[in-house]
Amino acid sequence: MGIGVSIFLLAVGAILTFAVETDVGGVNIDTVGIILMIVGGLGLLFTLLIWGPRERAASRERVVREDVRDLP
């Protein structure tokens, strides 16, 4: 799950929890919204933990090449 999908789930969950005032038989919209916000938050956290360090480590990595030649 990427950052975009995580933010989308957070937004949809917040809308369902705080903005929708309707009754659906057998489904609690507030609970569905809270579950979507939790899944989106966990997805965002895992995405940043997994992909964040790789990008920073690659940018700090420096290749040094030394040519050593024996000259007479």
Secondary structure, 3 states (H helix, E strand, C coil): CCHHHHHHHHHHHHHHHHCCCCCECCECHHHHHHHHHHHHHHHHHHHHHHHHHHHHHHHHCCCCCCCCCCCC
